[in-house]
Amino acid sequence: MDMLYSIRQAGLADMHFVAQGILEAERGASGPIPWCALFNIPEKAFSEIVLEILQEDIAGQEWCLSQFWLLEASATPSAGLSAWIENESGQSSALLMSTLVYHFISDTQRTEAQERLKRLRQLQLNRSPGYLQLESIFVQPDCRGKGLAGQLIESVLQHFKSLHPDLPGAEIQLSGENQAALKSYVKAGFIQVSKAEYSGNFQDIHEVYPGHSKILLRKEFNI
């Protein structure tokens, strides 16, 4: 018998599930969690930072608890993602995110991270203002291979399209080396529109990012 799934927004009771999902999404298929590697933060301490940011619930960036959508079966969350419209408040998500995270980072950590930040900036891709952003997409390990990410993405897209009929489209950013996720998003109708590649020694970028390239996928709604 096929399992029946439901989609809902996250609440306070889901905070630890969402935080764990964020860590897994940041880590990607393999490799370091970029924030931990950049600022030499232990994973446990970083998890606490994520929980504090989720509690603040600042809209317009990917670690906002009320912007997370969960797919669940029998009242048990199986997958999740963050969704927001870029620059809706007049501020970019990158600025909001860096401001929130930097509140927990010491001056010494920032200074020591400068060289690592230079490497990571080579992979920076700009989000399109007015487009729906889907990030921190994760599926519980024992629920993978069932197409749950695709189901969740489609439900969230339909929800936002009904609320915002003029919404031009949606975007996803991910490591170019995460082929499993890429295949899933392409199946959901996304196409690659931009790519950034690290120009130096791949080992250097792999110290702070799970790959040596980043791609921007987009799905246009009005085509």
C-alpha positions in Angstrom: 0.0 0.0 0.0 1.4 3.4 -0.9 2.3 5.7 1.9 0.2 8.9 2.1 2.2 12.1 2.7 1.1 15.5 3.9 2.8 18.9 3.5 2.8 21.6 6.2 4.8 24.5 7.5 7.3 24.0 10.3 6.6 25.1 13.9 8.5 25.4 17.1 8.2 21.6 17.8 10.1 20.9 14.6 13.1 23.1 15.4 15.6 20.3 16.1 14.5 18.3 13.1 14.9 21.4 10.9 18.3 22.2 12.4 19.6 18.7 11.7 18.3 19.0 8.2 20.1 22.3 7.7 23.4 20.6 8.8 22.9 17.7 6.4 22.0 20.1 3.5 25.1 22.3 4.2 27.3 19.2 4.2 26.0 18.1 0.8 26.7 14.6 -0.5 30.0 14.6 1.4 32.6 16.9 2.7 32.7 19.7 5.4 30.0 22.0 6.6 31.2 25.2 5.0 30.4 27.5 8.0 32.3 25.1 10.4 35.3 24.9 8.0 35.4 28.6 7.4 35.4 29.8 11.0 36.7 26.7 12.7 33.5 26.0 14.6 32.8 22.5 16.0 29.7 21.0 14.5 27.9 20.9 17.9 28.5 24.6 18.5 27.4 25.4 14.9 24.2 23.4 15.6 23.5 25.7 18.6 24.0 28.7 16.4 21.5 27.4 13.8 18.9 26.8 16.6 19.3 30.3 17.9 18.9 31.8 14.4 15.8 29.6 13.8 14.3 30.9 17.0 14.7 34.5 15.8 12.7 33.5 12.7 14.0 36.4 10.5 12.2 36.2 7.2 13.9 36.5 3.8 16.8 34.1 4.4 17.0 30.3 4.5 17.3 29.7 8.2 13.9 31.1 9.1 11.8 28.5 10.9 8.4 29.7 9.6 9.7 29.5 6.0 10.4 25.8 6.3 8.0 23.3 4.7 7.9 19.7 5.8 6.6 16.5 4.2 5.5 13.9 6.7 3.8 10.5 7.0 1.9 9.4 10.1 2.8 12.8 11.8 6.5 12.0 11.3 8.6 14.5 9.2 10.4 12.8 6.4 11.7 15.8 4.3 12.0 19.6 4.4 13.0 22.7 2.6 13.2 26.4 3.1 11.3 28.7 0.7 11.3 32.5 0.4 11.0 35.2 -2.2 14.4 36.8 -2.7 14.7 40.5 -1.8 11.0 40.8 -0.9 11.9 43.0 2.1 14.5 45.1 0.1 17.5 43.2 1.6 19.3 40.2 0.0 19.2 36.9 1.7 23.0 36.8 1.6 23.2 40.1 3.6 20.6 38.9 6.1 22.3 35.5 6.6 25.8 36.9 7.0 24.6 39.5 9.5 22.9 36.7 11.6 25.8 34.3 11.5 28.4 37.0 12.1 26.7 37.9 15.4 28.1 34.6 16.7 31.6 34.9 15.1 34.5 36.5 17.0 36.8 39.1 15.4 39.6 36.6 15.7 37.6 33.9 13.8 36.7 36.4 11.0 40.4 37.5 10.7 41.6 33.9 10.5 39.0 33.0 7.9 39.9 35.7 5.4 41.9 33.4 3.1 39.3 30.7 3.2 36.6 33.3 2.5 38.5 34.4 -0.7 38.4 30.8 -1.9 34.6 30.4 -1.3 33.8 33.7 -2.9 34.9 32.2 -6.3 31.8 30.0 -6.0 29.4 32.9 -5.2 26.3 33.0 -7.4 23.7 35.8 -7.1 20.1 35.1 -6.5 17.5 36.8 -8.7 15.3 39.3 -6.8 11.6 38.4 -7.0 12.3 34.7 -7.6 11.2 32.0 -5.1 14.3 30.5 -3.5 14.4 26.8 -2.4 17.3 25.9 -0.1 18.2 23.5 2.7 16.4 20.7 0.9 16.8 17.5 2.8 15.3 14.0 3.1 15.7 11.6 6.1 18.2 8.9 5.2 15.7 6.0 5.5 13.2 7.9 3.3 15.5 8.6 0.3 14.9 7.1 -3.1 11.1 7.6 -2.9 10.9 10.9 -4.8 9.9 12.8 -1.6 12.1 15.9 -2.4 10.3 16.2 -5.8 6.9 15.9 -4.2 7.7 18.5 -1.6 9.2 20.9 -4.1 6.1 20.6 -6.4 3.7 21.3 -3.5 5.7 24.3 -2.3 5.8 25.7 -5.9 2.1 25.3 -6.3 1.4 27.0 -3.0 3.6 30.1 -3.8 2.2 30.3 -7.3 -1.4 30.4 -5.9 -0.4 33.2 -3.5 1.7 35.1 -6.0 0.3 34.7 -9.5 3.0 37.1 -10.9 5.9 35.1 -9.4 8.3 34.7 -12.3 9.9 31.4 -11.2 12.0 29.5 -8.7 15.7 29.0 -8.1 17.9 26.4 -6.4 21.7 26.5 -5.7 23.8 23.4 -5.1 27.2 21.9 -5.5 27.9 21.0 -9.1 29.3 17.6 -7.8 26.0 16.7 -6.1 24.7 14.7 -9.1 21.9 12.9 -7.2 20.3 16.1 -6.1 20.9 17.7 -9.6 19.1 14.8 -11.2 16.1 15.2 -8.9 15.8 18.9 -9.5 16.1 18.6 -13.3 13.3 16.0 -13.1 11.2 18.6 -11.3 11.6 21.0 -14.2 14.7 23.0 -13.2 17.4 23.9 -15.7 21.0 25.1 -15.2 21.4 28.8 -15.9 24.7 29.6 -14.3 27.8 27.9 -12.9 30.8 29.1 -10.9 34.0 27.0 -10.7 37.0 27.2 -8.4 40.1 28.2 -10.4 42.7 27.0 -7.9 43.8 23.7 -6.4 40.7 21.7 -5.8 42.1 20.4 -2.5 42.0 24.0 -1.2 38.3 24.5 -1.9 37.4 21.1 -0.7 38.6 22.1 2.8 35.7 24.6 3.0 33.1 23.4 0.5 31.7 19.9 -0.6 32.8 20.4 -4.2 34.7 22.6 -6.6 31.8 24.2 -8.4 28.3 25.6 -7.7 25.4 25.8 -10.0 22.2 27.8 -10.2 19.1 26.1 -11.4 15.9 27.9 -12.4 12.4 27.0 -13.3 10.4 29.7 -15.1 6.6 29.8 -14.4 5.5 31.9 -17.3 6.9 29.8 -20.2 
